[in-house]
Amino acid sequence: MLGELLYSLKDYFFGFNVFKYITFRTALAVITAFLITYLSGPYIIERLRRFSFTQVIRDDGPKSHLKKEGTPTMGGLMIIGSVLITMLLWGDLHNRYVLLILLSMVGFGLIGFYDDYLKVIKKNPKGLKACKKFGAQIGLAALISIILYLNPEDPYKTVLSVPFFKRLLIELGIFYIPFSIFVIVGSSNAVNLTDGIDGLAIGLVAIAVIANGVLVYIAGHAGLAKYLQVLFLKGTGELTVFCGALLGASLGFLWFNSYPAEVFMGDVGSLGLGGSLGTLAVITKHEIVLAVVGGIFVIETVSVILQVASYKLTGKRIFKMAPIHHHFELLGWQEPKVIVRFWIIGIMLALLSLATLKVR
């Protein structure tokens, strides 16, 4: 809203014209969100510690994690709050896609908040029951998917875009709704599963957001979309500002969440960020690309599925522990080494996702 106000002053000074440009407001969003998170971080962490919002560590995992007992959690509130304030300042709140992505982030964040509340305050180690947790996630994802399905201004609302091919579109019709639900809920829980060691998940989110920001900007720019043979989706370019805000907030949170972590994001953060990444992919028709850029999230999720299936069917475990980042820790890798190596893979996958723009 501040950006809109400043742009209205262009008649008095031509320099205010810069506030109409998405790229300029995105840069401001990165800086603003980072500063809000960085400056508010110490106060919020202290408040979380004072109110005993602290993490309980499992005793069946790597023994090095036991020393993290008592570290403040629910730090995802810092990220979500920072993004909301930043979007109020620099985002276009008249844009339906901006409102929808904020609904996703806040909605999934609230589900995670309640789960954290039960674990931390009510001392219920299992938190929200799985049926209720997934039910709430599916309900919210269904609402988002139906809103997109009913959007009369989107000519591609029911198609699946296949990367590496020019205009290869698969028409899903009404089945796009359950497909979208699967993508959004799956993304939310994938980030949640990855959030197990200091800085891993938030670093990968930052990497994914950079790649998605590039893709979103191109999809919302008629000239670039035509040149690169991608779907032009009018109005989605404004989501680049959201990507900037999320990037800045993620980097600000990483300042405190890097090894050794001063605060954990909790389910309020991981579910909120994962849900927004999934919603972003659905809005911009980059669902398959999301699986590439978020490849580590996919691998973490698959490792849990394989571990559970193997144990139930054969009584044996494939990995020493799932998700897979714990497997490498138990193999003897130091936690920082696991984190950095997973980040490196995440960067490579992000570059591969951007390569889909030219290999068509």
C-alpha positions as semicolon CSV with decimal commas, in nm:
position;residue;x (nm);y (nm);z (nm)
1;M;0,000;0,000;0,000
2;L;0,293;0,234;0,066
3;G;0,418;0,165;-0,284
4;E;0,078;0,260;-0,425
5;L;0,077;0,582;-0,222
6;L;0,425;0,678;-0,335
7;Y;0,342;0,601;-0,698
8;S;0,044;0,837;-0,677
9;L;0,295;1,119;-0,619
10;K;0,447;1,074;-0,966
11;D;0,271;1,385;-1,092
12;Y;0,470;1,591;-0,843
13;F;0,804;1,420;-0,902
14;F;0,876;1,182;-1,190
15;G;1,110;0,974;-0,973
16;F;0,812;0,816;-0,798
17;N;0,740;0,632;-1,126
18;V;0,979;0,359;-1,013
19;F;0,718;0,228;-0,768
20;K;0,507;0,093;-1,054
21;Y;0,782;-0,151;-1,154
22;I;0,758;-0,501;-1,012
23;T;1,135;-0,546;-1,014
24;F;1,192;-0,233;-0,802
25;R;0,925;-0,328;-0,548
26;T;1,061;-0,683;-0,536
27;A;1,406;-0,552;-0,445
28;L;1,249;-0,335;-0,174
29;A;1,052;-0,637;-0,051
30;V;1,369;-0,846;-0,011
31;I;1,543;-0,573;0,188
32;T;1,237;-0,482;0,396
33;A;1,149;-0,840;0,492
34;F;1,509;-0,917;0,581
35;L;1,540;-0,611;0,805
36;I;1,208;-0,676;0,979
37;T;1,304;-1,035;1,055
38;Y;1,661;-0,951;1,151
39;L;1,569;-0,661;1,379
40;S;1,270;-0,827;1,544
41;G;1,443;-1,165;1,578
42;P;1,618;-1,120;1,915
43;Y;1,303;-0,982;2,080
44;I;1,078;-1,258;1,943
45;I;1,326;-1,534;2,031
46;E;1,347;-1,403;2,386
47;R;0,966;-1,394;2,412
48;L;0,937;-1,749;2,281
49;R;1,190;-1,862;2,541
50;R;1,017;-1,669;2,820
51;F;0,680;-1,827;2,743
52;S;0,845;-2,172;2,723
53;F;0,773;-2,218;2,353
54;T;1,071;-2,452;2,333
55;Q;1,150;-2,761;2,129
56;V;1,131;-3,115;2,267
57;I;1,395;-3,336;2,103
58;R;1,334;-3,702;2,017
59;D;1,570;-3,939;2,199
60;D;1,573;-4,196;1,916
61;G;1,756;-3,970;1,670
62;P;2,117;-3,853;1,643
63;K;2,253;-3,800;1,995
64;S;2,407;-3,469;1,891
65;H;2,054;-3,328;1,873
66;L;1,987;-3,378;2,244
67;K;2,177;-3,059;2,327
68;K;1,914;-2,865;2,129
69;E;1,655;-2,938;2,395
70;G;1,499;-2,610;2,510
71;T;1,571;-2,413;2,192
72;P;1,278;-2,177;2,116
73;T;1,044;-2,294;1,842
74;M;0,750;-2,147;1,646
75;G;0,992;-1,899;1,490
76;G;0,793;-1,931;1,169
77;L;0,578;-1,653;1,316
78;M;0,871;-1,421;1,242
79;I;0,871;-1,522;0,876
80;I;0,496;-1,501;0,821
81;G;0,466;-1,171;1,009
82;S;0,754;-1,021;0,813
83;V;0,607;-1,128;0,478
84;L;0,264;-0,987;0,568
85;I;0,403;-0,649;0,674
86;T;0,624;-0,633;0,364
87;M;0,335;-0,714;0,131
88;L;0,126;-0,445;0,300
89;L;0,402;-0,199;0,215
90;W;0,505;-0,302;-0,137
91;G;0,250;-0,553;-0,269
92;D;-0,063;-0,491;-0,473
93;L;-0,340;-0,607;-0,242
94;H;-0,595;-0,557;-0,519
95;N;-0,440;-0,851;-0,705
96;R;-0,639;-1,172;-0,654
97;Y;-0,332;-1,392;-0,680
98;V;-0,153;-1,198;-0,406
99;L;-0,452;-1,235;-0,175
100;L;-0,471;-1,606;-0,255
101;I;-0,103;-1,673;-0,182
102;L;-0,132;-1,484;0,147
103;L;-0,441;-1,688;0,234
104;S;-0,240;-2,005;0,171
105;M;0,058;-1,897;0,379
106;V;-0,149;-1,776;0,674
107;G;-0,397;-2,065;0,655
108;F;-0,136;-2,341;0,653
109;G;0,060;-2,144;0,910
110;L;-0,241;-2,147;1,145
111;I;-0,273;-2,523;1,109
112;G;0,094;-2,555;1,199
113;F;0,053;-2,309;1,486
114;Y;-0,220;-2,520;1,643
115;D;-0,007;-2,833;1,600
116;D;0,288;-2,657;1,768
117;Y;0,058;-2,529;2,044
118;L;-0,054;-2,881;2,131
119;K;0,303;-3,011;2,133
120;V;0,471;-2,727;2,318
121;I;0,204;-2,584;2,549
122;K;-0,026;-2,880;2,604
123;K;0,272;-3,119;2,615
124;N;0,107;-3,354;2,365
125;P;0,407;-3,508;2,179
126;K;0,192;-3,618;1,885
127;G;0,032;-3,278;1,841
128;L;-0,270;-3,249;1,615
129;K;-0,412;-3,587;1,514
130;A;-0,310;-3,685;1,162
131;C;-0,669;-3,712;1,038
132;K;-0,753;-3,363;1,163
133;K;-0,424;-3,216;1,042
134;F;-0,456;-3,356;0,690
135;G;-0,827;-3,283;0,687
136;A;-0,763;-2,915;0,758
137;Q;-0,486;-2,902;0,497
138;I;-0,699;-3,070;0,233
139;G;-0,992;-2,840;0,311
140;L;-0,780;-2,527;0,273
141;A;-0,611;-2,657;-0,043
142;A;-0,955;-2,745;-0,185
143;L;-1,076;-2,390;-0,120
144;I;-0,774;-2,245;-0,299
145;S;-0,810;-2,489;-0,590
146;I;-1,180;-2,416;-0,636
147;I;-1,117;-2,040;-0,635
148;L;-0,858;-2,088;-0,909
149;Y;-1,088;-2,323;-1,101
150;L;-1,365;-2,062;-1,098
151;N;-1,135;-1,781;-1,214
152;P;-1,290;-1,658;-1,543
153;E;-0,977;-1,464;-1,642
154;D;-0,743;-1,766;-1,657
155;P;-0,762;-1,947;-1,993
156;Y;-0,522;-2,217;-1,869
157;K;-0,681;-2,289;-1,532
158;T;-0,734;-2,661;-1,593
159;V;-0,418;-2,751;-1,784
160;L;-0,091;-2,906;-1,676
161;S;0,214;-2,752;-1,840
162;V;0,501;-2,991;-1,920
163;P;0,852;-2,839;-1,905
164;F;1,111;-2,894;-2,181
165;F;0,834;-2,892;-2,445
166;K;0,681;-2,598;-2,631
167;R;0,319;-2,557;-2,532
168;L;0,268;-2,921;-2,434
169;L;-0,046;-2,882;-2,225
170;I;-0,244;-3,164;-2,070
171;E;-0,610;-3,081;-2,015
172;L;-0,725;-3,214;-1,679
173;G;-1,068;-3,053;-1,661
174;I;-1,240;-3,097;-1,326
175;F;-0,962;-3,333;-1,217
176;Y;-0,732;-3,034;-1,188
177;I;-0,889;-2,962;-0,850
178;P;-0,775;-3,287;-0,680
179;F;-0,441;-3,256;-0,859
180;S;-0,393;-2,905;-0,719
181;I;-0,488;-3,024;-0,373
182;F;-0,225;-3,297;-0,396
183;V;0,044;-3,047;-0,502
184;I;-0,034;-2,793;-0,230
185;V;-0,075;-3,041;0,056
186;G;0,224;-3,243;-0,062
187;S;0,445;-2,934;-0,079
188;S;0,338;-2,821;0,268
189;N;0,423;-3,155;0,428
190;A;0,743;-3,200;0,227
191;V;0,890;-2,881;0,372
192;N;0,768;-2,991;0,715
193;L;0,955;-3,323;0,687
194;T;1,272;-3,148;0,570
195;D;1,275;-2,916;0,869
196;G;1,480;-3,143;1,093
197;I;1,825;-2,988;1,121
198;D;1,948;-2,631;1,163
199;G;1,895;-2,412;0,858
200;L;1,830;-2,695;0,614
201;A;1,466;-2,630;0,527
202;I;1,478;-2,249;0,532
203;G;1,790;-2,248;0,313
204;L;1,622;-2,474;0,058
205;V;1,308;-2,258;0,070
206;A;1,520;-1,951;-0,009
207;I;1,678;-2,131;-0,305
208;A;1,339;-2,246;-0,433
209;V;1,193;-1,898;-0,394
210;I;1,469;-1,741;-0,605
211;A;1,403;-1,986;-0,890
212;N;1,027;-1,948;-0,857
213;G;1,059;-1,571;-0,851
214;V;1,231;-1,578;-1,190
215;L;0,967;-1,814;-1,332
216;V;0,679;-1,609;-1,191
217;Y;0,815;-1,283;-1,329
218;I;0,853;-1,433;-1,676
219;A;0,504;-1,590;-1,670
220;G;0,354;-1,252;-1,580
221;H;0,547;-1,057;-1,846
222;A;0,383;-1,079;-2,190
223;G;0,703;-1,012;-2,388
224;L;0,927;-1,251;-2,198
225;A;0,660;-1,522;-2,188
226;K;0,620;-1,505;-2,565
227;Y;0,995;-1,508;-2,625
228;L;1,059;-1,804;-2,396
229;Q;0,748;-1,994;-2,507
230;V;0,589;-2,017;-2,163
231;L;0,230;-1,953;-2,063
232;F;0,148;-1,587;-2,013
233;L;-0,071;-1,555;-1,706
234;K;-0,193;-1,200;-1,665
235;G;-0,161;-1,066;-1,312
236;T;0,073;-1,333;-1,181
237;G;0,380;-1,112;-1,220
238;E;0,282;-0,937;-0,896
239;L;0,365;-1,262;-0,715
240;T;0,731;-1,177;-0,780
241;V;0,700;-0,922;-0,499
242;F;0,573;-1,199;-0,271
243;C;0,873;-1,414;-0,369
244;G;1,099;-1,122;-0,280
245;A;0,933;-1,080;0,058
246;L;0,959;-1,452;0,131
247;L;1,324;-1,456;0,024
248;G;1,410;-1,164;0,250
249;A;1,223;-1,313;0,546
250;S;1,389;-1,652;0,488
251;L;1,737;-1,499;0,483
252;G;1,655;-1,301;0,796
253;F;1,536;-1,614;0,972
254;L;1,839;-1,810;0,852
255;W;2,054;-1,558;1,040
256;F;1,915;-1,707;1,362
257;N;1,837;-2,058;1,240
258;S;2,182;-2,137;1,098
259;Y;2,392;-2,393;1,286
260;P;2,381;-2,388;1,584
261;A;2,022;-2,265;1,572
262;E;1,895;-2,004;1,815
263;V;1,536;-2,073;1,708
264;F;1,339;-2,331;1,508
265;M;1,059;-2,241;1,270
266;G;0,818;-2,510;1,396
267;D;0,520;-2,639;1,202
268;V;0,377;-2,287;1,185
269;G;0,668;-2,199;0,958
270;S;0,726;-2,519;0,764
271;L;0,360;-2,582;0,681
272;G;0,301;-2,215;0,597
273;L;0,604;-2,188;0,368
274;G;0,545;-2,526;0,204
275;G;0,180;-2,446;0,141
276;S;0,265;-2,113;-0,018
277;L;0,528;-2,274;-0,245
278;G;0,271;-2,531;-0,360
279;T;0,009;-2,263;-0,419
280;L;0,260;-2,056;-0,613
281;A;0,330;-2,352;-0,841
282;V;-0,040;-2,418;-0,898
283;I;-0,118;-2,054;-0,980
284;T;0,167;-2,022;-1,230
285;K;0,134;-2,373;-1,382
286;H;0,480;-2,480;-1,265
287;E;0,372;-2,788;-1,072
288;I;0,620;-3,020;-1,242
289;V;0,898;-2,762;-1,219
290;L;0,827;-2,740;-0,844
291;A;0,916;-3,109;-0,815
292;V;1,251;-3,026;-0,979
293;V;1,343;-2,710;-0,791
294;G;1,218;-2,868;-0,470
295;G;1,385;-3,199;-0,543
296;I;1,534;-3,227;-0,195
297;F;1,187;-3,185;-0,045
298;V;1,065;-3,465;-0,272
299;I;1,355;-3,693;-0,175
300;E;1,297;-3,631;0,196
301;T;0,928;-3,720;0,157
302;V;0,995;-4,031;-0,052
303;S;1,252;-4,151;0,205
304;V;0,984;-4,143;0,476
305;I;0,732;-4,324;0,255
306;L;0,983;-4,596;0,164
307;Q;1,096;-4,635;0,524
308;V;0,743;-4,678;0,656
309;A;0,639;-4,911;0,372
310;S;0,949;-5,128;0,407
311;Y;0,912;-5,162;0,783
312;K;0,544;-5,252;0,764
313;L;0,588;-5,501;0,479
314;T;0,918;-5,665;0,572
315;G;0,997;-5,550;0,926
316;K;1,324;-5,401;0,798
317;R;1,431;-5,040;0,751
318;I;1,593;-4,911;0,435
319;F;1,758;-4,614;0,606
320;K;1,911;-4,582;0,949
321;M;1,651;-4,313;1,012
322;A;1,405;-4,111;0,804
323;P;1,380;-3,843;0,677
324;I;1,699;-3,908;0,489
325;H;1,902;-3,618;0,634
326;H;1,906;-3,809;0,965
327;H;2,032;-4,117;0,780
328;F;2,344;-3,930;0,672
329;E;2,394;-3,795;1,024
330;L;2,387;-4,148;1,161
331;L;2,639;-4,249;0,894
332;G;2,878;-4,005;1,058
333;W;2,830;-3,686;0,856
334;Q;2,846;-3,377;1,074
335;E;2,525;-3,172;1,072
336;P;2,677;-2,865;0,893
337;K;2,812;-3,095;0,620
338;V;2,468;-3,246;0,559
339;I;2,313;-2,899;0,544
340;V;2,564;-2,748;0,300
341;R;2,568;-3,053;0,072
342;F;2,190;-3,057;0,053
343;W;2,195;-2,684;-0,024
344;I;2,442;-2,748;-0,307
345;I;2,211;-3,009;-0,455
346;G;1,921;-2,765;-0,412
347;I;2,110;-2,497;-0,606
348;M;2,188;-2,740;-0,888
349;L;1,821;-2,841;-0,908
350;A;1,716;-2,475;-0,911
351;L;1,949;-2,410;-1,205
352;L;1,806;-2,716;-1,380
353;S;1,455;-2,581;-1,332
354;L;1,554;-2,251;-1,489
355;A;1,711;-2,440;-1,781
356;T;1,360;-2,557;-1,873
357;L;1,300;-2,203;-1,999
358;K;1,541;-2,246;-2,291
359;V;1,526;-2,619;-2,358
360;R;1,194;-2,613;-2,540
